[in-house]
Amino acid sequence: MKSGDSFLGLTFEFSSTDKKELLEQITENYYRIFSQRPTISLSQSWSGSIDILKKSVADGIPVIIEYIFPIGLERVDFILVGSGRALLIEMKGWKKYEELNEYVVSTDLGMQPPPCYQAENYLSKFQNFHSAGKDMNFDSCVMMYHTTDGKDCQIFYSPEELSRKISPIRENPGNREDVEKIIEGHFVFSKPLIDFVKMNKDRLLESPSRALQGSGLGLSSDQSVAVGRVLLNLRKGESTVYLIRGTMGSGKTLVALTMLFTAVSQGFHALLGYRNNRLINTLRKSVDPRVRDLLQFYSTGFYGTGIGEPNFRDSFIKDGLDLVIYDEAQRMTKSVIELSMIRSPVSVYFFDEEQILLGDEQGTRDNFLQIARAHGKNVVEIELNGIYRVRDGRRYDIFLRSLLSGSPEKVSFDYDFRCYSDLSLLLKELEMHSKKGEKVALVASFTESEGRKVKVRIREPHIEWLMDPKTEYPAYWIDQVDVLKKCASVYGSQGFEADFVGVIWGKDLVWRNGWKIDPGAITDDVGGQNSLKRLSVTNTQMARELLVNRYRILLTRGIKGTFVYFEDNETMKYVESMTPGALIKDVTTG
């Protein structure tokens, strides 16, 4: 994210600058960055906050207004900059405030994350992950100017109280160099989620919210409210179905794990269900041994022992389940949805219809709603709006959607996206990052070989498919074993992430003045009649939609960057044409 896109306003004369001028600057930048006008309530919030801060801040103190984090949708209301220090201020104009649990509060604007959680979350990110954190002293506080009900952190209720807090900055205000350390600085991104879970397995059971906050993985506003609402239902014993929809990188797995750890730490009987055997085996090796048995398959196919299948283990049912969470629920069939909804009073389904992989996967909003209503269930729908996996995720997502829809629109984004016509050069780039201690991975389209009789995906250089879900996948994604000698298909990529990911774009989806499917290139026969290979012949429209889903998954595994090698030259030229020249790096031509 360019420095000019990291904030909505900046002034050294905050007190004397007319409020109308400040609001015009903020509104203009908001529209430029987000391509939409601010809502009336957001504009009113800005106006009220500016009025309060004007009573506390003197001219000469640099004020950064609405600082934007490079990942997700979070914004710090104000940052006051002193010499070698900065104060993050979270402003709240709520007229009503009631804390419901550690993740959610009740306000006159509905359920919101606790302001102290937000302020401390932002502070942790600056202290531990921003480049200015090594030589600037960051602090945070909350200003609540319509109520006095808050607690748990530094909360001020009047301009006079806030003014006293600001006095050290007023006595020694920052200069432009101090400001530039913040707005020109960068964040060192936190580790992939599985690495974090493995490193913090004990803390996640003791205090999940604190463990996340201190790691830079503190929940965003919509994530926090989602967890808080589910916990409220558990406490009240209310039977409810939660449908939580989020795009790739929106933090669904993070929120699902947080729900599980928090519910278990509070004495509830809870399970977290998956279909992906590669992901569940890797997670089981990462979590505390005490909760490994709480990660279960919701569908096993032939054996029928998943949570949503007839032969599910009696011991769990007899003990009584309070909560079952289903991640990647878009991969459910209708019959699995039916049984899963009666397993516990509170059921949570995380889903993204754009990640459906096979023709028989039916986890859509319409199907969830239809079955929930047939069971007489109360339904709560929640949207996770941010994109937290990749840097500048909102605009990178726009780029991918434009690319895969065949639209000619070019989108600028601040993310390391590269195209390669030489695979060996891509591998050298990944190797360089690996030697720096960064996690890398290689993923590929399901073409060239079917991965059972023939395990080789690339013959030169020699690259094989990952195979054993219990041993190879955990070793690959956790311990980085053979990361440049093996690759994962979409089934072994979904739910995983690394700092830098190399993508092998095959000949299954090629550009020929539009996206075309080549059935002869497809080797994926998983699912029989509903497999991609079969559908590419019997239902080309559905096969094309599934292929687009797959490439969106493959192209969103990298936290810091995605490097793409194309086996079809015409497709590479099209992707290059869609990417602004400053961001594309085809190292074969320099």
C-alpha positions in Angstrom: 0.0 0.0 0.0 1.5 3.3 -1.0 2.0 5.9 1.8 -0.7 8.1 0.3 -3.1 5.2 0.7 -2.2 4.5 4.3 -4.4 7.3 5.8 -7.3 9.5 5.0 -6.0 12.7 6.5 -2.8 14.4 7.8 -2.3 17.8 9.3 0.1 19.7 11.5 -2.5 22.4 12.3 -5.4 20.2 13.4 -6.9 22.7 15.9 -7.0 25.7 13.6 -8.0 23.9 10.4 -11.7 24.2 9.6 -13.6 21.0 10.3 -15.3 21.3 6.9 -11.9 21.3 5.2 -10.8 18.2 7.2 -14.0 16.4 6.4 -13.6 17.2 2.7 -10.0 15.8 2.7 -11.1 12.6 4.5 -14.1 12.1 2.2 -12.1 12.7 -1.0 -9.4 10.2 0.1 -11.9 7.7 1.2 -13.5 7.7 -2.2 -10.1 7.6 -4.0 -9.0 4.6 -2.0 -12.2 2.6 -1.5 -14.1 3.7 -4.7 -17.2 4.4 -2.8 -18.7 7.3 -0.8 -18.7 7.1 3.0 -22.0 6.3 4.7 -23.9 9.0 6.5 -23.2 7.4 9.8 -19.5 7.2 9.1 -19.4 10.9 8.1 -21.3 11.8 11.3 -18.8 9.7 13.3 -15.9 11.6 11.8 -17.6 14.9 12.5 -18.2 14.1 16.2 -14.7 12.8 16.7 -13.1 15.8 15.1 -15.1 18.1 17.4 -13.9 16.3 20.5 -10.2 16.1 19.4 -10.2 19.8 18.5 -10.8 20.5 22.2 -7.7 18.5 23.2 -5.1 19.0 20.6 -3.1 22.2 19.9 -1.6 23.1 16.6 1.9 21.8 16.0 1.0 18.2 16.8 1.0 16.1 13.7 -2.4 14.2 13.5 -2.8 11.2 11.2 -6.5 10.7 10.6 -7.9 7.2 9.9 -4.7 5.3 9.5 -5.4 2.2 7.2 -3.7 -1.1 8.0 -2.3 -2.7 4.8 -4.2 -6.0 5.5 -7.9 -6.0 6.1 -10.3 -3.2 6.6 -9.2 -1.9 10.0 -8.4 1.8 10.6 -7.0 3.7 13.6 -9.2 6.8 14.2 -6.3 9.1 15.1 -2.6 8.9 15.6 -1.0 11.8 17.4 2.7 12.0 16.7 5.3 13.2 19.1 9.1 13.1 19.0 9.9 9.4 19.2 6.4 8.5 20.3 2.9 8.2 19.0 -0.5 7.8 20.6 -3.3 5.7 18.9 -6.7 7.0 19.8 -9.9 5.0 19.3 -12.9 7.3 19.4 -16.4 6.1 20.3 -19.5 8.3 20.2 -21.8 5.6 21.5 -24.6 6.8 23.8 -25.1 3.2 25.2 -22.4 0.7 26.2 -22.7 -2.7 27.8 -20.0 -5.3 27.8 -21.5 -8.7 27.0 -18.3 -10.8 26.8 -14.6 -10.4 25.9 -15.5 -10.2 22.2 -18.6 -8.1 21.9 -20.4 -5.1 23.5 -23.9 -3.8 23.1 -24.2 -0.2 21.9 -26.9 2.1 20.4 -25.4 1.1 17.0 -25.8 -2.6 17.7 -23.2 -5.2 18.6 -19.6 -3.9 18.4 -16.2 -5.2 19.4 -15.0 -3.9 22.8 -13.1 -0.6 22.2 -10.3 -1.7 24.5 -9.8 -4.9 22.5 -9.5 -2.8 19.3 -7.1 -0.2 20.8 -4.9 -2.9 22.3 -5.0 -4.9 19.1 -3.8 -1.9 17.1 -1.2 -1.1 19.6 0.2 -4.7 19.5 0.5 -4.5 15.7 2.5 -1.2 15.8 4.7 -2.3 18.7 5.5 -5.7 17.4 5.2 -5.6 13.6 5.6 -2.0 12.3 9.0 -0.9 11.3 8.7 2.2 13.5 8.2 0.1 16.6 11.9 -0.4 17.1 12.6 3.3 17.7 9.2 4.9 18.5 7.2 4.4 21.7 3.6 3.6 20.9 0.7 3.9 23.3 -3.1 3.7 22.9 -6.2 4.9 24.5 -10.0 5.0 24.0 -12.0 8.2 24.1 -15.7 7.7 24.8 -17.4 11.1 24.6 -21.1 10.2 25.2 -21.0 7.6 28.0 -19.0 6.7 31.1 -19.6 2.9 31.1 -16.3 1.6 29.7 -13.6 -0.2 31.5 -10.6 -2.5 31.1 -8.0 -0.1 29.6 -7.1 3.6 29.3 -10.6 5.2 28.6 -11.2 8.9 28.8 -14.6 10.5 28.9 -13.8 14.2 28.5 -11.6 16.4 26.4 -9.8 17.6 29.6 -8.8 14.0 30.5 -7.6 13.3 26.9 -5.7 16.6 26.9 -3.7 15.5 30.0 -2.9 12.2 28.3 -1.6 14.1 25.3 0.6 16.6 27.3 3.9 14.7 26.7 3.3 15.0 22.9 2.2 18.6 23.2 5.4 19.4 25.0 7.6 17.7 22.4 5.6 17.3 19.2 6.9 15.2 16.3 8.2 16.5 13.0 7.8 15.3 9.5 10.5 12.7 9.9 8.5 11.2 12.8 5.4 11.2 10.7 7.1 9.5 7.8 8.4 6.7 10.0 4.7 5.8 10.5 3.2 6.5 7.1 6.2 5.4 5.0 7.0 2.4 7.3 5.9 -1.1 6.8 4.5 -4.1 8.7 6.4 -7.3 9.1 3.6 -9.7 8.6 2.7 -12.3 11.2 3.4 -16.0 10.6 1.0 -18.3 8.8 -1.9 -19.4 11.0 -0.8 -23.0 11.4 2.6 -21.8 12.6 1.0 -19.5 15.1 -1.3 -22.3 16.4 1.7 -24.6 16.9 3.8 -22.0 18.7 1.0 -20.8 21.0 -0.9 -24.1 21.6 -0.9 -23.6 25.4 -1.8 -19.9 25.4 -4.7 -20.6 23.0 -6.4 -22.8 25.5 -5.8 -20.4 28.5 -6.8 -17.1 26.9 -7.5 -17.3 23.2 -8.2 -13.6 22.8 -5.0 -12.5 24.5 -2.9 -15.0 22.6 -4.2 -13.7 19.3 -3.9 -10.1 20.2 -0.2 -10.3 21.2 0.6 -12.1 18.0 -0.6 -9.6 15.5 -3.5 -11.9 14.7 -6.0 -10.1 16.9 -9.6 -10.3 15.5 -11.0 -7.6 13.3 -14.3 -6.0 14.2 -16.5 -8.3 12.2 -14.5 -11.4 13.3 -14.7 -10.4 17.0 -18.5 -9.8 16.9 -19.0 -13.1 15.2 -17.2 -15.0 18.0 -19.0 -12.9 20.6 -22.5 -13.6 19.3 -21.9 -17.3 19.2 -20.6 -17.3 22.8 -23.8 -15.3 23.9 -26.0 -18.0 22.3 -24.0 -20.7 24.2 -24.4 -18.9 27.5 -28.2 -18.5 26.9 -28.6 -22.1 25.6 -30.4 -20.8 22.6 -30.7 -23.1 19.5 -29.3 -21.1 16.6 -27.7 -21.7 13.2 -25.0 -19.3 12.2 -24.2 -18.8 8.5 -20.8 -17.0 8.3 -19.8 -16.2 4.8 -16.4 -14.9 3.9 -14.2 -14.7 0.8 -10.7 -16.2 0.5 -8.4 -14.8 3.1 -11.2 -13.3 5.2 -10.1 -15.2 8.3 -12.7 -18.0 8.5 -10.4 -20.6 9.8 -8.9 -18.2 12.4 -12.4 -17.3 13.6 -13.4 -21.0 13.7 -10.4 -22.0 15.8 -11.0 -19.0 18.1 -14.6 -20.1 18.6 -13.5 -23.7 19.4 -10.7 -22.7 21.8 -12.8 -20.1 23.6 -15.8 -22.4 24.0 -13.7 -25.2 25.3 -11.8 -22.9 27.7 -15.2 -21.9 29.1 -16.4 -25.4 29.7 -18.6 -26.0 26.7 -18.5 -29.3 24.6 -17.5 -28.2 21.1 -16.2 -29.7 17.9 -14.7 -28.3 14.8 -15.5 -30.2 11.6 -13.6 -30.4 8.2 -13.8 -32.4 5.0 -10.2 -31.8 3.9 -8.1 -34.7 5.3 -4.9 -32.9 4.5 -5.8 -29.8 6.5 -7.3 -31.6 9.5 -4.2 -33.8 9.8 -1.9 -30.8 9.7 -4.0 -28.9 12.3 -4.1 -31.9 14.6 -0.3 -31.9 14.6 -0.3 -28.2 15.4 -2.8 -27.9 18.3 -2.5 -28.9 21.9 -2.9 -32.7 22.3 -5.9 -32.1 24.6 -8.0 -30.7 21.8 -6.8 -32.9 18.9 -9.9 -35.2 19.2 -12.1 -32.1 18.9 -11.1 -31.7 15.3 -13.3 -34.1 13.4 -14.4 -34.9 9.8 -17.9 -33.7 9.0 -17.8 -36.0 6.0 -15.8 -39.1 5.2 -17.7 -40.5 2.2 -17.6 -44.3 2.1 -17.2 -44.8 5.9 -20.0 -42.5 6.8 -18.5 -41.6 10.2 -18.4 -37.8 9.9 -20.3 -35.4 12.1 -22.9 -35.0 9.4 -23.1 -38.7 8.6 -25.1 -41.6 10.0 -22.2 -43.5 11.7 -20.8 -40.6 13.7 -19.3 -41.7 17.0 -21.9 -42.3 19.7 -19.5 -41.1 22.5 -19.8 -37.5 21.3 -23.6 -37.6 21.0 -24.0 -39.2 24.4 -21.8 -36.6 26.1 -23.9 -33.9 24.6 -22.6 -31.3 22.2 -23.2 -27.6 22.8 -21.5 -26.3 19.7 -20.3 -27.7 16.4 -18.4 -25.5 14.0 -18.1 -26.4 10.3 -15.2 -24.9 8.4 -15.2 -25.1 4.5 -18.9 -25.9 4.8 -19.4 -25.1 1.1 -18.1 -28.6 0.4 -21.1 -30.3 2.2 -23.7 -32.3 0.4 -27.4 -31.7 1.3 -27.5 -34.9 3.3 -24.5 -33.9 5.4 -26.1 -30.5 6.0 -29.3 -32.2 7.2 -27.6 -34.4 9.8 -25.1 -31.8 10.9 -27.9 -29.4 11.9 -29.2 -31.7 14.6 -25.9 -32.5 16.2 -25.9 -29.5 18.6 -28.0 -26.6 19.8 -25.6 -24.1 18.2 -24.2 -24.8 14.7 -21.8 -22.5 12.9 -21.2 -22.9 9.2 -18.3 -21.0 7.6 -18.6 -21.1 3.8 -17.6 -19.5 0.5 -19.5 -20.6 -2.5 -16.6 -19.5 -4.7 -14.5 -22.3 -3.1 -16.7 -25.2 -4.3 -14.5 -27.7 -6.0 -16.7 -30.6 -7.1 -20.1 -31.0 -8.8 -21.8 -32.6 -5.8 -20.8 -29.9 -3.2 -24.0 -28.1 -2.2 -23.0 -25.8 0.7 -24.7 -22.7 -0.6 -26.6 -20.1 1.3 -29.9 -21.1 -0.2 -29.4 -24.8 0.8 -28.4 -23.9 4.4 -31.4 -21.6 4.8 -33.9 -24.1 3.3 -32.7 -26.9 5.6 -32.5 -24.7 8.7 -36.0 -23.5 8.2 -37.2 -27.1 7.7 -35.7 -27.9 11.1 -37.3 -24.8 12.7 -33.9 -23.3 13.5 -33.3 -19.6 14.2 -30.7 -18.4 11.6 -28.2 -15.6 12.0 -26.2 -14.5 9.0 -22.8 -12.8 9.3 -20.5 -11.5 6.6 -16.7 -11.4 7.1 -15.8 -8.5 4.8 -12.1 -8.0 5.2 -9.3 -9.8 3.4 -6.5 -10.5 5.9 -4.3 -13.0 4.3 -2.6 -10.9 1.7 -1.2 -7.4 1.6 -3.5 -4.9 -0.1 -6.0 -7.8 -0.2 -9.0 -5.7 -1.3 -7.5 -4.5 -4.5 -5.7 -7.8 -5.2 -9.1 -9.5 -4.9 -10.5 -7.0 -7.4 -7.7 -7.8 -9.7 -8.2 -11.5 -9.5 -12.0 -11.2 -10.1 -11.3 -9.0 -13.1 -8.7 -11.4 -14.4 -10.7 -14.5 -14.1 -13.9 -13.0 -15.4 -12.1 -12.0 -18.6 -12.7 -8.3 -18.0 -10.2 -5.9 -19.7 -10.1 -3.7 -16.6 -6.6 -3.2 -15.1 -6.3 -2.8 -11.3 -3.3 -1.5 -9.4 -2.4 -3.2 -6.2 0.5 -3.3 -3.8 1.3 -7.0 -3.6 4.2 -9.0 -5.0 2.7 -10.7 -8.0 5.0 -12.1 -10.7 4.8 -14.0 -13.9 7.4 -16.5 -15.1 7.9 -18.4 -18.3 10.9 -20.3 -16.8 10.0 -22.5 -13.8 13.6 -22.8 -12.7 13.8 -19.0 -12.1 10.6 -19.1 -10.1 12.1 -21.9 -7.9 15.3 -19.9 -7.4 13.2 -17.0 -6.2 11.3 -19.2 -3.7 14.6 -20.7 -2.6 16.0 -17.3 -1.9 13.0 -16.5 0.3 13.3 -19.8 2.1 16.9 -19.2 3.0 15.7 -15.9 4.6 13.6 -18.0 7.0 10.3 -17.2 5.1 7.8 -20.0 4.5 7.3 -20.9 0.9 5.2 -23.4 -1.0 4.5 -24.7 -4.5 1.0 -25.4 -5.7 -0.2 -26.6 -9.1 -3.2 -27.2 -11.4 -4.5 -30.8 -11.4 -3.1 -31.6 -14.8 -0.3 -33.7 -16.5 -0.7 -36.6 -14.1 -3.4 -38.0 -11.8 -1.1 -38.3 -8.7 -1.7 -42.0 -8.0 0.0 -44.3 -10.6 2.0 -41.3 -11.9 3.2 -39.0 -9.1 5.3 -36.7 -11.2 3.8 -33.3 -11.9 6.8 -31.7 -13.6 9.5 -33.8 -15.2 12.2 -31.1 -15.5 13.0 -30.0 -12.9 11.6 -33.0 -11.2 8.6 -32.1 -9.0 6.1 -34.7 -7.6 2.7 -34.4 -6.1 2.3 -34.5 -2.3 0.5 -37.7 -1.4 0.1 -39.0 2.1 -2.3 -36.6 4.0 -1.1 -37.8 7.5 2.7 -37.5 6.9 3.6 -35.5 3.8 1.2 -32.6 4.1 2.0 -31.7 7.8 5.8 -32.1 7.0 5.4 -29.8 3.9 3.2 -27.0 5.4 4.6 -27.0 8.9 8.2 -28.1 8.7 8.9 -27.1 5.1 10.1 -30.6 4.0 10.8 -30.8 0.2 9.0 -27.6 -0.5 10.6 -27.1 -3.9 10.6 -30.7 -4.8 6.9 -31.4 -4.3 3.7 -29.5 -4.9 0.1 -29.5 -3.7 -3.0 -29.7 -5.8 -6.0 -27.5 -4.9 -7.2 -30.1 -2.4 -3.9 -29.8 -0.5 -3.9 -26.0 -0.8 -7.3 -25.0 0.4 -7.0 -23.7 4.0 -3.2 -23.4 3.8 -0.9 -20.4 3.4 2.7 -19.4 3.2 4.7 -16.2 2.9 5.5 -16.8 -0.8 3.7 -19.3 -3.0 4.6 -20.5 -6.5 1.7 -21.4 -8.7 2.0 -23.7 -11.7 -0.8 -22.6 -14.1 -1.6 -25.6 -16.3 -3.3 -26.0 -19.7 -6.7 -26.8 -18.2 -7.8 -23.1 -18.3 -6.3 -21.1 -21.1 -6.9 -17.7 -22.6 -8.0 -17.7 -26.3 -9.8 -14.3 -26.5 -11.7 -15.6 -23.5 -11.3 -18.4 -21.0 -11.4 -21.8 -22.5 -11.4 -25.3 -20.9 -9.2 -28.0 -22.4 -10.8 -31.3 -21.2 -7.8 -33.3 -22.5 -5.4 -31.5 -20.0 -7.5 -32.3 -16.9 -6.5 -35.3 -14.9 -8.6 -34.7 -11.8 -11.1 -37.6 -11.5 -11.8 -37.1 -7.8 -15.6 -37.4 -7.3 -16.4 -39.8 -10.2 -19.4 -38.4 -12.1 -19.0 -35.1 -10.2 -15.3 -34.8 -10.9 -13.8 -31.9 -12.8 -12.6 -34.3 -15.5 -16.1 -35.7 -16.1 -17.8 -32.3 -15.9 -15.4 -30.8 -18.4 -17.2 -33.1 -21.0 -20.8 -33.2 -19.6 -21.2 -29.7 -18.2 -18.6 -27.3 -19.5 -20.2 -24.3 -17.8 -20.0 -25.8 -14.4 -16.5 -27.1 -15.1 -15.4 -23.6 -16.0 -16.9 -22.2 -12.8 -15.1 -24.8 -10.8 -11.8 -24.1 -12.5 -12.1 -20.4 -11.8 -12.8 -21.3 -8.2 -9.7 -23.4 -8.1 -7.4 -20.8 -9.6 -8.7 -18.2 -7.2 -7.7 -20.6 -4.3 -4.3 -21.3 -5.8 -3.6 -17.6 -6.4 -4.5 -16.5 -2.8 -2.3 -18.8 -0.7 0.6 -16.3 -0.5 0.7 -13.8 2.3 3.5 -11.6 0.9 3.6 -12.7 -2.7 2.4 -15.0 -5.5 4.7 -16.1 -8.3 3.1 -17.8 -11.3 4.7 -20.1 -13.9 2.5 -20.6 -17.0 2.6 -23.8 -19.1 0.7 -21.9 -21.8 2.4 -18.9 -23.2 -0.7 -17.2 -24.5 -2.3 -17.3 -21.1 0.8 -15.7 -19.6 0.7 -12.9 -22.1 -3.0 -12.2 -21.2 -2.2 -12.1 -17.4 0.7 -9.8 -18.0 -1.5 -7.5 -20.0 -3.9 -7.3 -17.1 -1.2 -6.4 -14.6 0.3 -2.8 -14.4 3.9 -2.9 -15.7 5.3 -1.7 -12.4 4.1 -4.7 -10.6 4.8 -7.5 -13.1 8.2 -9.0 -12.9 9.0 -11.5 -15.6 12.6 -12.2 -14.7 13.3 -13.9 -18.0 13.3 -10.5 -19.7 14.4 -8.4 -16.7 
